[in-house]
């Protein structure tokens, strides 16, 4: 192994390490989705239906997040209302 091979291996990660990093990201993403309750998408649709009784909004303008902090659950609802 020459001196240039030593620097080359440090500057570019191997395909195995890149694949490992990508897999860790995918697993973390799937775990975060798994922690959400099953009723959350239905709840989001029902909230959108109630809001649409008063204001026309698109489904993509409503975001719902559920966070578990210690022994407390926090439901965060963000609605982007249209300019009128």
C-alpha positions, 0 to 999 in steps of 0.5 A: 500500500502506497502513501497515496492509497492511504489518503485515497481511502480516507477521502472517499468512503467505501460503498459498504459504508455509504450503504450502511449509512443509507440503511441507518437513515431508512431504518430510523425513518421507518421507526419514526413512522411506526411510533405514530398511532394508527388513528393519526391519518384518519384524525388528519382527514377529519380535521381537514373536513371540519376546517373545509366547512369554514375555509377551503384548504388543500390537504397538503396545507394541514400537517399533524405531528404527535410527540411523546415527551416523558409521560405526556403526548403533544398533538401539534396541528399546523394549518396554512390558511389561504390569503383572502 
